[in-house]
Each structure stands twice: as structure tokens, then as C-alpha cells.
Amino acid sequence: VQLEPDQERVSWPAADGDQHMQVHLEIRVDDLDVAVAHALACGAALAEHQPQEDVRVMLDPEGHPFCLWTLD
């Protein structure tokens, strides 16, 4: 692992001049509420901006966004 000491925290959704996300990770889950609770227990945070009803945008401890979604 190579760490970048000057890495800026990712901003999502990004505005002009903000550090943009570098990967778009989506994880399909069977139960959205259970998956969100598990992600929160593992150190993730719920993003302020939630654009869809069946998707939850989460942020890892470094601020990188990832999505949890379900077919239901």
C-alpha cells in the first residue's frame, strides 16, 4: 500500500475545485436497512446527499463514496 500524505478528502457530490471520487463502487444487497446498519457499524457514514429511494450512498472513513442498493 502506498499512502499519499497530501491526499485531499473526497467530496461527494463534488463541486468545482473539490477532489473527485476515483472509483464508483456499487454493492447489491438483499436488505438495505441491514446493510446500512452493518456499514455504519464498520465505520462508514451515511452521505448527506441521497439521490435515489432504493440506493444509500455511504462514505468510508476516508470519505470515499460507495453505494448500497437493492432490487426491491
PQR file with spaces between the fields and no chain letter, atoms N, CA, C, O and H, PARSE charges and radii, in Angstrom:
ATOM       1  N    VAL     1       0.842   -1.173    0.000 -0.4000 1.5000
ATOM       2  CA   VAL     1       0.000    0.000    0.000 -0.0000 2.0000
ATOM       3  C    VAL     1       0.885    1.234    0.000  0.5500 1.7000
ATOM       4  O    VAL     1       1.825    1.344    0.788 -0.5500 1.4000
ATOM       5  N    GLN     2       0.574    2.147   -0.886 -0.4000 1.5000
ATOM       6  CA   GLN     2       1.301    3.417   -0.934 -0.0000 2.0000
ATOM       7  C    GLN     2       0.352    4.524   -0.500  0.5500 1.7000
ATOM       8  O    GLN     2      -0.694    4.728   -1.117 -0.5500 1.4000
ATOM       9  H    GLN     2      -0.190    2.058   -1.526  0.4000 1.0000
ATOM      10  N    LEU     3       0.711    5.229    0.546 -0.4000 1.5000
ATOM      11  CA   LEU     3      -0.123    6.308    1.056 -0.0000 2.0000
ATOM      12  C    LEU     3       0.337    7.639    0.495  0.5500 1.7000
ATOM      13  O    LEU     3       1.530    7.851    0.279 -0.5500 1.4000
ATOM      14  H    LEU     3       1.561    5.063    1.047  0.4000 1.0000
ATOM      15  N    GLU     4      -0.597    8.523    0.263 -0.4000 1.5000
ATOM      16  CA   GLU     4      -0.310    9.863   -0.242 -0.0000 2.0000
ATOM      17  C    GLU     4      -0.593   10.849    0.880  0.5500 1.7000
ATOM      18  O    GLU     4      -1.756   11.111    1.187 -0.5500 1.4000
ATOM      19  H    GLU     4      -1.567    8.350    0.439  0.4000 1.0000
ATOM      20  N    PRO     5       0.450   11.406    1.502 -0.5600 1.5000
ATOM      21  CA   PRO     5       0.237   12.301    2.645  0.2800 2.0000
ATOM      22  C    PRO     5      -0.516   13.583    2.300  0.5500 1.7000
ATOM      23  O    PRO     5      -1.114   14.200    3.181 -0.5500 1.4000
ATOM      24  N    ASP     6      -0.497   13.989    1.043 -0.4000 1.5000
ATOM      25  CA   ASP     6      -1.179   15.225    0.645 -0.0000 2.0000
ATOM      26  C    ASP     6      -2.545   14.974    0.022  0.5500 1.7000
ATOM      27  O    ASP     6      -3.153   15.893   -0.525 -0.5500 1.4000
ATOM      28  H    ASP     6      -0.011   13.488    0.326  0.4000 1.0000
ATOM      29  N    GLN     7      -3.032   13.741    0.099 -0.4000 1.5000
ATOM      30  CA   GLN     7      -4.338   13.402   -0.470 -0.0000 2.0000
ATOM      31  C    GLN     7      -5.428   14.223    0.205  0.5500 1.7000
ATOM      32  O    GLN     7      -5.494   14.297    1.432 -0.5500 1.4000
ATOM      33  H    GLN     7      -2.538   12.993    0.543  0.4000 1.0000
ATOM      34  N    GLU     8      -6.271   14.829   -0.598 -0.4000 1.5000
ATOM      35  CA   GLU     8      -7.403   15.590   -0.065 -0.0000 2.0000
ATOM      36  C    GLU     8      -8.606   14.671    0.058  0.5500 1.7000
ATOM      37  O    GLU     8      -8.804   13.779   -0.767 -0.5500 1.4000
ATOM      38  H    GLU     8      -6.218   14.768   -1.594  0.4000 1.0000
ATOM      39  N    ARG     9      -9.405   14.893    1.088 -0.4000 1.5000
ATOM      40  CA   ARG     9     -10.619   14.106    1.287 -0.0000 2.0000
ATOM      41  C    ARG     9     -11.556   14.308    0.099  0.5500 1.7000
ATOM      42  O    ARG     9     -11.721   15.424   -0.394 -0.5500 1.4000
ATOM      43  H    ARG     9      -9.244   15.618    1.758  0.4000 1.0000
ATOM      44  N    VAL    10     -12.156   13.228   -0.348 -0.4000 1.5000
ATOM      45  CA   VAL    10     -13.089   13.265   -1.464 -0.0000 2.0000
ATOM      46  C    VAL    10     -14.351   14.007   -1.057  0.5500 1.7000
ATOM      47  O    VAL    10     -14.797   13.905    0.085 -0.5500 1.4000
ATOM      48  H    VAL    10     -12.022   12.322    0.052  0.4000 1.0000
ATOM      49  N    SER    11     -14.922   14.748   -1.986 -0.4000 1.5000
ATOM      50  CA   SER    11     -16.173   15.457   -1.759 -0.0000 2.0000
ATOM      51  C    SER    11     -17.229   14.865   -2.684  0.5500 1.7000
ATOM      52  O    SER    11     -16.991   14.721   -3.883 -0.5500 1.4000
ATOM      53  H    SER    11     -14.559   14.832   -2.915  0.4000 1.0000
ATOM      54  N    TRP    12     -18.399   14.520   -2.135 -0.4000 1.5000
ATOM      55  CA   TRP    12     -19.462   13.993   -2.980 -0.0000 2.0000
ATOM      56  C    TRP    12     -20.800   14.542   -2.532  0.5500 1.7000
ATOM      57  O    TRP    12     -21.099   14.501   -1.339 -0.5500 1.4000
ATOM      58  H    TRP    12     -18.592   14.637   -1.160  0.4000 1.0000
ATOM      59  N    PRO    13     -21.619   15.056   -3.442 -0.5600 1.5000
ATOM      60  CA   PRO    13     -21.244   15.300   -4.831  0.2800 2.0000
ATOM      61  C    PRO    13     -20.197   16.404   -4.902  0.5500 1.7000
ATOM      62  O    PRO    13     -20.219   17.350   -4.114 -0.5500 1.4000
ATOM      63  N    ALA    14     -19.293   16.271   -5.844 -0.4000 1.5000
ATOM      64  CA   ALA    14     -18.164   17.200   -5.940 -0.0000 2.0000
ATOM      65  C    ALA    14     -18.571   18.505   -6.624  0.5500 1.7000
ATOM      66  O    ALA    14     -19.332   18.512   -7.592 -0.5500 1.4000
ATOM      67  H    ALA    14     -19.275   15.503   -6.483  0.4000 1.0000
ATOM      68  N    ALA    15     -18.055   19.581   -6.105 -0.4000 1.5000
ATOM      69  CA   ALA    15     -18.229   20.901   -6.714 -0.0000 2.0000
ATOM      70  C    ALA    15     -16.925   21.265   -7.417  0.5500 1.7000
ATOM      71  O    ALA    15     -15.910   20.595   -7.227 -0.5500 1.4000
ATOM      72  H    ALA    15     -17.437   19.575   -5.318  0.4000 1.0000
ATOM      73  N    ASP    16     -16.948   22.301   -8.212 -0.4000 1.5000
ATOM      74  CA   ASP    16     -15.735   22.752   -8.886 -0.0000 2.0000
ATOM      75  C    ASP    16     -14.622   22.974   -7.872  0.5500 1.7000
ATOM      76  O    ASP    16     -14.827   23.621   -6.844 -0.5500 1.4000
ATOM      77  H    ASP    16     -17.773   22.845   -8.366  0.4000 1.0000
ATOM      78  N    GLY    17     -13.450   22.437   -8.164 -0.4000 1.5000
ATOM      79  CA   GLY    17     -12.296   22.609   -7.294 -0.0000 2.0000
ATOM      80  C    GLY    17     -12.167   21.556   -6.210  0.5500 1.7000
ATOM      81  O    GLY    17     -11.130   21.483   -5.551 -0.5500 1.4000
ATOM      82  H    GLY    17     -13.283   21.912   -8.998  0.4000 1.0000
ATOM      83  N    ASP    18     -13.204   20.729   -6.005 -0.4000 1.5000
ATOM      84  CA   ASP    18     -13.154   19.675   -4.990 -0.0000 2.0000
ATOM      85  C    ASP    18     -12.434   18.445   -5.534  0.5500 1.7000
ATOM      86  O    ASP    18     -12.373   18.232   -6.745 -0.5500 1.4000
ATOM      87  H    ASP    18     -14.046   20.788   -6.541  0.4000 1.0000
ATOM      88  N    GLN    19     -11.896   17.647   -4.632 -0.4000 1.5000
ATOM      89  CA   GLN    19     -11.318   16.353   -5.007 -0.0000 2.0000
ATOM      90  C    GLN    19     -12.461   15.430   -5.408  0.5500 1.7000
ATOM      91  O    GLN    19     -13.398   15.235   -4.633 -0.5500 1.4000
ATOM      92  H    GLN    19     -11.945   17.819   -3.648  0.4000 1.0000
ATOM      93  N    HIS    20     -12.396   14.863   -6.604 -0.4000 1.5000
ATOM      94  CA   HIS    20     -13.450   13.982   -7.103 -0.0000 2.0000
ATOM      95  C    HIS    20     -13.159   12.536   -6.716  0.5500 1.7000
ATOM      96  O    HIS    20     -12.011   12.154   -6.492 -0.5500 1.4000
ATOM      97  H    HIS    20     -11.635   15.021   -7.233  0.4000 1.0000
ATOM      98  N    MET    21     -14.237   11.731   -6.643 -0.4000 1.5000
ATOM      99  CA   MET    21     -14.042   10.317   -6.346 -0.0000 2.0000
ATOM     100  C    MET    21     -13.275    9.671   -7.488  0.5500 1.7000
ATOM     101  O    MET    21     -13.344   10.127   -8.629 -0.5500 1.4000
ATOM     102  H    MET    21     -15.170   12.041   -6.826  0.4000 1.0000
ATOM     103  N    GLN    22     -12.545    8.609   -7.178 -0.4000 1.5000
ATOM     104  CA   GLN    22     -11.703    7.951   -8.161 -0.0000 2.0000
ATOM     105  C    GLN    22     -12.268    6.611   -8.611  0.5500 1.7000
ATOM     106  O    GLN    22     -11.812    6.050   -9.607 -0.5500 1.4000
ATOM     107  H    GLN    22     -12.489    8.238   -6.251  0.4000 1.0000
ATOM     108  N    VAL    23     -13.239    6.100   -7.900 -0.4000 1.5000
ATOM     109  CA   VAL    23     -13.858    4.814   -8.200 -0.0000 2.0000
ATOM     110  C    VAL    23     -15.338    4.929   -7.867  0.5500 1.7000
ATOM     111  O    VAL    23     -15.719    5.641   -6.938 -0.5500 1.4000
ATOM     112  H    VAL    23     -13.610    6.556   -7.090  0.4000 1.0000
ATOM     113  N    HIS    24     -16.173    4.224   -8.631 -0.4000 1.5000
ATOM     114  CA   HIS    24     -17.599    4.182   -8.311 -0.0000 2.0000
ATOM     115  C    HIS    24     -17.927    2.740   -7.947  0.5500 1.7000
ATOM     116  O    HIS    24     -18.009    1.879   -8.822 -0.5500 1.4000
ATOM     117  H    HIS    24     -15.863    3.646   -9.386  0.4000 1.0000
ATOM     118  N    LEU    25     -18.112    2.479   -6.668 -0.4000 1.5000
ATOM     119  CA   LEU    25     -18.370    1.132   -6.175 -0.0000 2.0000
ATOM     120  C    LEU    25     -19.834    1.012   -5.778  0.5500 1.7000
ATOM     121  O    LEU    25     -20.337    1.792   -4.968 -0.5500 1.4000
ATOM     122  H    LEU    25     -18.045    3.179   -5.957  0.4000 1.0000
ATOM     123  N    GLU    26     -20.517    0.019   -6.361 -0.4000 1.5000
ATOM     124  CA   GLU    26     -21.908   -0.270   -6.014 -0.0000 2.0000
ATOM     125  C    GLU    26     -21.993   -1.703   -5.518  0.5500 1.7000
ATOM     126  O    GLU    26     -21.440   -2.617   -6.129 -0.5500 1.4000
ATOM     127  H    GLU    26     -20.109   -0.614   -7.018  0.4000 1.0000
ATOM     128  N    ILE    27     -22.689   -1.891   -4.409 -0.4000 1.5000
ATOM     129  CA   ILE    27     -22.828   -3.215   -3.812 -0.0000 2.0000
ATOM     130  C    ILE    27     -24.314   -3.543   -3.703  0.5500 1.7000
ATOM     131  O    ILE    27     -25.060   -2.854   -3.006 -0.5500 1.4000
ATOM     132  H    ILE    27     -23.138   -1.148   -3.912  0.4000 1.0000
ATOM     133  N    ARG    28     -24.742   -4.607   -4.402 -0.4000 1.5000
ATOM     134  CA   ARG    28     -26.139   -5.027   -4.318 -0.0000 2.0000
ATOM     135  C    ARG    28     -26.338   -5.826   -3.034  0.5500 1.7000
ATOM     136  O    ARG    28     -25.554   -6.721   -2.720 -0.5500 1.4000
ATOM     137  H    ARG    28     -24.136   -5.166   -4.968  0.4000 1.0000
ATOM     138  N    VAL    29     -27.385   -5.494   -2.305 -0.4000 1.5000
ATOM     139  CA   VAL    29     -27.673   -6.144   -1.026 -0.0000 2.0000
ATOM     140  C    VAL    29     -29.107   -6.658   -1.026  0.5500 1.7000
ATOM     141  O    VAL    29     -29.944   -6.181   -1.791 -0.5500 1.4000
ATOM     142  H    VAL    29     -28.022   -4.767   -2.560  0.4000 1.0000
ATOM     143  N    ASP    30     -29.385   -7.627   -0.171 -0.4000 1.5000
ATOM     144  CA   ASP    30     -30.744   -8.162   -0.057 -0.0000 2.0000
ATOM     145  C    ASP    30     -31.637   -7.270    0.792  0.5500 1.7000
ATOM     146  O    ASP    30     -32.824   -7.125    0.503 -0.5500 1.4000
ATOM     147  H    ASP    30     -28.705   -8.015    0.451  0.4000 1.0000
ATOM     148  N    ASP    31     -31.080   -6.677    1.827 -0.4000 1.5000
ATOM     149  CA   ASP    31     -31.846   -5.838    2.751 -0.0000 2.0000
ATOM     150  C    ASP    31     -31.078   -4.539    2.976  0.5500 1.7000
ATOM     151  O    ASP    31     -30.021   -4.534    3.608 -0.5500 1.4000
ATOM     152  H    ASP    31     -30.115   -6.795    2.062  0.4000 1.0000
ATOM     153  N    LEU    32     -31.610   -3.456    2.461 -0.4000 1.5000
ATOM     154  CA   LEU    32     -30.920   -2.169    2.511 -0.0000 2.0000
ATOM     155  C    LEU    32     -30.693   -1.692    3.942  0.5500 1.7000
ATOM     156  O    LEU    32     -29.603   -1.223    4.268 -0.5500 1.4000
ATOM     157  H    LEU    32     -32.468   -3.460    1.948  0.4000 1.0000
ATOM     158  N    ASP    33     -31.695   -1.803    4.791 -0.4000 1.5000
ATOM     159  CA   ASP    33     -31.552   -1.340    6.178 -0.0000 2.0000
ATOM     160  C    ASP    33     -30.483   -2.126    6.937  0.5500 1.7000
ATOM     161  O    ASP    33     -29.696   -1.546    7.686 -0.5500 1.4000
ATOM     162  H    ASP    33     -32.581   -2.184    4.527  0.4000 1.0000
ATOM     163  N    VAL    34     -30.458   -3.437    6.744 -0.4000 1.5000
ATOM     164  CA   VAL    34     -29.459   -4.283    7.408 -0.0000 2.0000
ATOM     165  C    VAL    34     -28.064   -3.943    6.894  0.5500 1.7000
ATOM     166  O    VAL    34     -27.120   -3.851    7.678 -0.5500 1.4000
ATOM     167  H    VAL    34     -31.097   -3.908    6.135  0.4000 1.0000
ATOM     168  N    ALA    35     -27.929   -3.756    5.589 -0.4000 1.5000
ATOM     169  CA   ALA    35     -26.625   -3.434    5.000 -0.0000 2.0000
ATOM     170  C    ALA    35     -26.123   -2.072    5.470  0.5500 1.7000
ATOM     171  O    ALA    35     -24.935   -1.912    5.751 -0.5500 1.4000
ATOM     172  H    ALA    35     -28.696   -3.831    4.952  0.4000 1.0000
ATOM     173  N    VAL    36     -27.016   -1.095    5.556 -0.4000 1.5000
ATOM     174  CA   VAL    36     -26.624    0.232    6.051 -0.0000 2.0000
ATOM     175  C    VAL    36     -26.166    0.127    7.499  0.5500 1.7000
ATOM     176  O    VAL    36     -25.143    0.705    7.867 -0.5500 1.4000
ATOM     177  H    VAL    36     -27.981   -1.226    5.328  0.4000 1.0000
ATOM     178  N    ALA    37     -26.907   -0.601    8.322 -0.4000 1.5000
ATOM     179  CA   ALA    37     -26.526   -0.766    9.724 -0.0000 2.0000
ATOM     180  C    ALA    37     -25.157   -1.433    9.843  0.5500 1.7000
ATOM     181  O    ALA    37     -24.347   -1.044   10.685 -0.5500 1.4000
ATOM     182  H    ALA    37     -27.738   -1.071    8.023  0.4000 1.0000
ATOM     183  N    HIS    38     -24.900   -2.425    9.012 -0.4000 1.5000
ATOM     184  CA   HIS    38     -23.604   -3.116    9.035 -0.0000 2.0000
ATOM     185  C    HIS    38     -22.486   -2.167    8.610  0.5500 1.7000
ATOM     186  O    HIS    38     -21.431   -2.126    9.244 -0.5500 1.4000
ATOM     187  H    HIS    38     -25.557   -2.741    8.328  0.4000 1.0000
ATOM     188  N    ALA    39     -22.712   -1.407    7.544 -0.4000 1.5000
ATOM     189  CA   ALA    39     -21.696   -0.457    7.077 -0.0000 2.0000
ATOM     190  C    ALA    39     -21.400    0.591    8.148  0.5500 1.7000
ATOM     191  O    ALA    39     -20.241    0.941    8.371 -0.5500 1.4000
ATOM     192  H    ALA    39     -23.569   -1.439    7.029  0.4000 1.0000
ATOM     193  N    LEU    40     -22.436    1.087    8.806 -0.4000 1.5000
ATOM     194  CA   LEU    40     -22.244    2.066    9.882 -0.0000 2.0000
ATOM     195  C    LEU    40     -21.435    1.464   11.032  0.5500 1.7000
ATOM     196  O    LEU    40     -20.555    2.120   11.589 -0.5500 1.4000
ATOM     197  H    LEU    40     -23.377    0.802    8.625  0.4000 1.0000
ATOM     198  N    ALA    41     -21.738    0.214   11.381 -0.4000 1.5000
ATOM     199  CA   ALA    41     -21.009   -0.461   12.459 -0.0000 2.0000
ATOM     200  C    ALA    41     -19.540   -0.677   12.104  0.5500 1.7000
ATOM     201  O    ALA    41     -18.687   -0.767   12.987 -0.5500 1.4000
ATOM     202  H    ALA    41     -22.452   -0.319   10.928  0.4000 1.0000
ATOM     203  N    CYS    42     -19.254   -0.760   10.809 -0.4000 1.5000
ATOM     204  CA   CYS    42     -17.872   -0.955   10.343 -0.0000 2.0000
ATOM     205  C    CYS    42     -17.124    0.359   10.165  0.5500 1.7000
ATOM     206  O    CYS    42     -15.956    0.351    9.776 -0.5500 1.4000
ATOM     207  H    CYS    42     -19.947   -0.687   10.092  0.4000 1.0000
ATOM     208  N    GLY    43     -17.774    1.486   10.442 -0.4000 1.5000
ATOM     209  CA   GLY    43     -17.089    2.774   10.369 -0.0000 2.0000
ATOM     210  C    GLY    43     -17.498    3.674    9.231  0.5500 1.7000
ATOM     211  O    GLY    43     -16.973    4.781    9.108 -0.5500 1.4000
ATOM     212  H    GLY    43     -18.723    1.492   10.758  0.4000 1.0000
ATOM     213  N    ALA    44     -18.419    3.236    8.393 -0.4000 1.5000
ATOM     214  CA   ALA    44     -18.902    4.084    7.302 -0.0000 2.0000
ATOM     215  C    ALA    44     -19.854    5.144    7.854  0.5500 1.7000
ATOM     216  O    ALA    44     -20.303    5.065    8.997 -0.5500 1.4000
ATOM     217  H    ALA    44     -18.845    2.337    8.492  0.4000 1.0000
ATOM     218  N    ALA    45     -20.146    6.122    7.024 -0.4000 1.5000
ATOM     219  CA   ALA    45     -21.114    7.164    7.376 -0.0000 2.0000
ATOM     220  C    ALA    45     -22.124    7.277    6.242  0.5500 1.7000
ATOM     221  O    ALA    45     -21.805    7.006    5.084 -0.5500 1.4000
ATOM     222  H    ALA    45     -19.781    6.186    6.095  0.4000 1.0000
ATOM     223  N    LEU    46     -23.322    7.673    6.579 -0.4000 1.5000
ATOM     224  CA   LEU    46     -24.356    7.910    5.580 -0.0000 2.0000
ATOM     225  C    LEU    46     -24.112    9.279    4.961  0.5500 1.7000
ATOM     226  O    LEU    46     -24.005   10.277    5.674 -0.5500 1.4000
ATOM     227  H    LEU    46     -23.581    7.894    7.520  0.4000 1.0000
ATOM     228  N    ALA    47     -24.023    9.328    3.634 -0.4000 1.5000
ATOM     229  CA   ALA    47     -23.801   10.599    2.952 -0.0000 2.0000
ATOM     230  C    ALA    47     -25.017   11.503    3.122  0.5500 1.7000
ATOM     231  O    ALA    47     -26.148   11.028    3.219 -0.5500 1.4000
ATOM     232  H    ALA    47     -24.110    8.517    3.055  0.4000 1.0000
ATOM     233  N    GLU    48     -24.777   12.785    3.156 -0.4000 1.5000
ATOM     234  CA   GLU    48     -25.868   13.748    3.296 -0.0000 2.0000
ATOM     235  C    GLU    48     -26.793   13.714    2.081  0.5500 1.7000
ATOM     236  O    GLU    48     -28.014   13.770    2.227 -0.5500 1.4000
ATOM     237  H    GLU    48     -23.858   13.172    3.077  0.4000 1.0000
ATOM     238  N    HIS    49     -26.214   13.621    0.882 -0.4000 1.5000
ATOM     239  CA   HIS    49     -26.981   13.622   -0.364 -0.0000 2.0000
ATOM     240  C    HIS    49     -27.384   12.188   -0.717  0.5500 1.7000
ATOM     241  O    HIS    49     -26.525   11.330   -0.919 -0.5500 1.4000
ATOM     242  H    HIS    49     -25.222   13.576    0.763  0.4000 1.0000
ATOM     243  N    GLN    50     -28.682   11.935   -0.788 -0.4000 1.5000
ATOM     244  CA   GLN    50     -29.223   10.621   -1.128 -0.0000 2.0000
ATOM     245  C    GLN    50     -30.144   10.777   -2.340  0.5500 1.7000
ATOM     246  O    GLN    50     -31.314   11.120   -2.176 -0.5500 1.4000
ATOM     247  H    GLN    50     -29.380   12.632   -0.624  0.4000 1.0000
ATOM     248  N    PRO    51     -29.635   10.531   -3.561 -0.5600 1.5000
ATOM     249  CA   PRO    51     -30.394   10.842   -4.767  0.2800 2.0000
ATOM     250  C    PRO    51     -31.504    9.864   -5.145  0.5500 1.7000
ATOM     251  O    PRO    51     -32.373   10.217   -5.942 -0.5500 1.4000
ATOM     252  N    GLN    52     -31.501    8.641   -4.596 -0.4000 1.5000
ATOM     253  CA   GLN    52     -32.488    7.647   -5.003 -0.0000 2.0000
ATOM     254  C    GLN    52     -33.080    6.942   -3.787  0.5500 1.7000
ATOM     255  O    GLN    52     -32.423    6.792   -2.757 -0.5500 1.4000
ATOM     256  H    GLN    52     -30.794    8.355   -3.949  0.4000 1.0000
ATOM     257  N    GLU    53     -34.331    6.513   -3.925 -0.4000 1.5000
ATOM     258  CA   GLU    53     -35.044    5.836   -2.840 -0.0000 2.0000
ATOM     259  C    GLU    53     -34.474    4.450   -2.535  0.5500 1.7000
ATOM     260  O    GLU    53     -34.413    4.044   -1.375 -0.5500 1.4000
ATOM     261  H    GLU    53     -34.865    6.635   -4.762  0.4000 1.0000
ATOM     262  N    ASP    54     -34.053    3.720   -3.585 -0.4000 1.5000
ATOM     263  CA   ASP    54     -33.601    2.337   -3.405 -0.0000 2.0000
ATOM     264  C    ASP    54     -32.080    2.197   -3.319  0.5500 1.7000
ATOM     265  O    ASP    54     -31.552    1.092   -3.444 -0.5500 1.4000
ATOM     266  H    ASP    54     -34.102    4.051   -4.528  0.4000 1.0000
ATOM     267  N    VAL    55     -31.383    3.299   -3.110 -0.4000 1.5000
ATOM     268  CA   VAL    55     -29.921    3.318   -3.016 -0.0000 2.0000
ATOM     269  C    VAL    55     -29.532    4.136   -1.791  0.5500 1.7000
ATOM     270  O    VAL    55     -30.165    5.148   -1.491 -0.5500 1.4000
ATOM     271  H    VAL    55     -31.812    4.197   -3.009  0.4000 1.0000
ATOM     272  N    ARG    56     -28.496    3.703   -1.087 -0.4000 1.5000
ATOM     273  CA   ARG    56     -27.939    4.505    0.001 -0.0000 2.0000
ATOM     274  C    ARG    56     -26.487    4.790   -0.335  0.5500 1.7000
ATOM     275  O    ARG    56     -25.689    3.876   -0.544 -0.5500 1.4000
ATOM     276  H    ARG    56     -27.981    2.881   -1.331  0.4000 1.0000
ATOM     277  N    VAL    57     -26.162    6.056   -0.383 -0.4000 1.5000
ATOM     278  CA   VAL    57     -24.784    6.469   -0.607 -0.0000 2.0000
ATOM     279  C    VAL    57     -24.106    6.523    0.754  0.5500 1.7000
ATOM     280  O    VAL    57     -24.554    7.223    1.662 -0.5500 1.4000
ATOM     281  H    VAL    57     -26.810    6.798   -0.213  0.4000 1.0000
ATOM     282  N    MET    58     -23.030    5.780    0.876 -0.4000 1.5000
ATOM     283  CA   MET    58     -22.262    5.699    2.106 -0.0000 2.0000
ATOM     284  C    MET    58     -20.879    6.284    1.852  0.5500 1.7000
ATOM     285  O    MET    58     -20.442    6.384    0.706 -0.5500 1.4000
ATOM     286  H    MET    58     -22.666    5.212    0.139  0.4000 1.0000
ATOM     287  N    LEU    59     -20.199    6.667    2.917 -0.4000 1.5000
ATOM     288  CA   LEU    59     -18.831    7.169    2.820 -0.0000 2.0000
ATOM     289  C    LEU    59     -17.945    6.313    3.714  0.5500 1.7000
ATOM     290  O    LEU    59     -18.267    6.080    4.879 -0.5500 1.4000
ATOM     291  H    LEU    59     -20.555    6.585    3.848  0.4000 1.0000
ATOM     292  N    ASP    60     -16.830    5.848    3.165 -0.4000 1.5000
ATOM     293  CA   ASP    60     -15.895    5.108    4.013 -0.0000 2.0000
ATOM     294  C    ASP    60     -15.193    6.095    4.945  0.5500 1.7000
ATOM     295  O    ASP    60     -15.378    7.303    4.794 -0.5500 1.4000
ATOM     296  H    ASP    60     -16.568    6.038    2.219  0.4000 1.0000
ATOM     297  N    PRO    61     -14.398    5.623    5.898 -0.5600 1.5000
ATOM     298  CA   PRO    61     -13.777    6.540    6.858  0.2800 2.0000
ATOM     299  C    PRO    61     -12.902    7.633    6.234  0.5500 1.7000
ATOM     300  O    PRO    61     -12.650    8.657    6.869 -0.5500 1.4000
ATOM     301  N    GLU    62     -12.439    7.423    5.001 -0.4000 1.5000
ATOM     302  CA   GLU    62     -11.637    8.441    4.313 -0.0000 2.0000
ATOM     303  C    GLU    62     -12.486    9.345    3.435  0.5500 1.7000
ATOM     304  O    GLU    62     -11.967   10.255    2.788 -0.5500 1.4000
ATOM     305  H    GLU    62     -12.643    6.590    4.485  0.4000 1.0000
ATOM     306  N    GLY    63     -13.798    9.097    3.409 -0.4000 1.5000
ATOM     307  CA   GLY    63     -14.703    9.938    2.637 -0.0000 2.0000
ATOM     308  C    GLY    63     -15.016    9.445    1.242  0.5500 1.7000
ATOM     309  O    GLY    63     -15.727   10.122    0.500 -0.5500 1.4000
ATOM     310  H    GLY    63     -14.220    8.358    3.934  0.4000 1.0000
ATOM     311  N    HIS    64     -14.497    8.266    0.856 -0.4000 1.5000
ATOM     312  CA   HIS    64     -14.785    7.727   -0.473 -0.0000 2.0000
ATOM     313  C    HIS    64     -16.214    7.191   -0.503  0.5500 1.7000
ATOM     314  O    HIS    64     -16.594    6.402    0.362 -0.5500 1.4000
ATOM     315  H    HIS    64     -13.919    7.716    1.459  0.4000 1.0000
ATOM     316  N    PRO    65     -17.008    7.608   -1.485 -0.5600 1.5000
ATOM     317  CA   PRO    65     -18.391    7.142   -1.548  0.2800 2.0000
ATOM     318  C    PRO    65     -18.504    5.731   -2.125  0.5500 1.7000
ATOM     319  O    PRO    65     -17.711    5.322   -2.973 -0.5500 1.4000
ATOM     320  N    PHE    66     -19.502    5.005   -1.649 -0.4000 1.5000
ATOM     321  CA   PHE    66     -19.897    3.740   -2.251 -0.0000 2.0000
ATOM     322  C    PHE    66     -21.400    3.619   -2.063  0.5500 1.7000
ATOM     323  O    PHE    66     -21.974    4.202   -1.143 -0.5500 1.4000
ATOM     324  H    PHE    66     -20.147    5.337   -0.960  0.4000 1.0000
ATOM     325  N    CYS    67     -22.027    2.857   -2.943 -0.4000 1.5000
ATOM     326  CA   CYS    67     -23.485    2.752   -2.915 -0.0000 2.0000
ATOM     327  C    CYS    67     -23.922    1.346   -2.529  0.5500 1.7000
ATOM     328  O    CYS    67     -23.350    0.354   -2.979 -0.5500 1.4000
ATOM     329  H    CYS    67     -21.562    2.383   -3.690  0.4000 1.0000
ATOM     330  N    LEU    68     -24.937    1.283   -1.697 -0.4000 1.5000
ATOM     331  CA   LEU    68     -25.625    0.042   -1.378 -0.0000 2.0000
ATOM     332  C    LEU    68     -26.980    0.131   -2.067  0.5500 1.7000
ATOM     333  O    LEU    68     -27.664    1.150   -1.958 -0.5500 1.4000
ATOM     334  H    LEU    68     -25.402    2.089   -1.331  0.4000 1.0000
ATOM     335  N    TRP    69     -27.374   -0.921   -2.772 -0.4000 1.5000
ATOM     336  CA   TRP    69     -28.651   -0.869   -3.481 -0.0000 2.0000
ATOM     337  C    TRP    69     -29.322   -2.230   -3.459  0.5500 1.7000
ATOM     338  O    TRP    69     -28.685   -3.261   -3.242 -0.5500 1.4000
ATOM     339  H    TRP    69     -26.819   -1.748   -2.861  0.4000 1.0000
ATOM     340  N    THR    70     -30.616   -2.202   -3.690 -0.4000 1.5000
ATOM     341  CA   THR    70     -31.407   -3.424   -3.703 -0.0000 2.0000
ATOM     342  C    THR    70     -32.353   -3.397   -4.892  0.5500 1.7000
ATOM     343  O    THR    70     -32.687   -2.332   -5.411 -0.5500 1.4000
ATOM     344  H    THR    70     -31.134   -1.365   -3.867  0.4000 1.0000
ATOM     345  N    LEU    71     -32.775   -4.567   -5.313 -0.4000 1.5000
ATOM     346  CA   LEU    71     -33.732   -4.669   -6.415 -0.0000 2.0000
ATOM     347  C    LEU    71     -35.153   -4.399   -5.954  0.5500 1.7000
ATOM     348  O    LEU    71     -36.015   -4.085   -6.775 -0.5500 1.4000
ATOM     349  H    LEU    71     -32.504   -5.432   -4.892  0.4000 1.0000
ATOM     350  N    ASP    72     -35.417   -4.515   -4.653 -0.4000 1.5000
ATOM     351  CA   ASP    72     -36.782   -4.332   -4.128 -0.0000 2.0000
ATOM     352  C    ASP    72     -37.236   -2.904   -4.251  0.5500 1.7000
ATOM     353  O    ASP    72     -38.356   -2.577   -3.859 -0.5500 1.4000
ATOM     354  H    ASP    72     -34.717   -4.770   -3.986  0.4000 1.0000
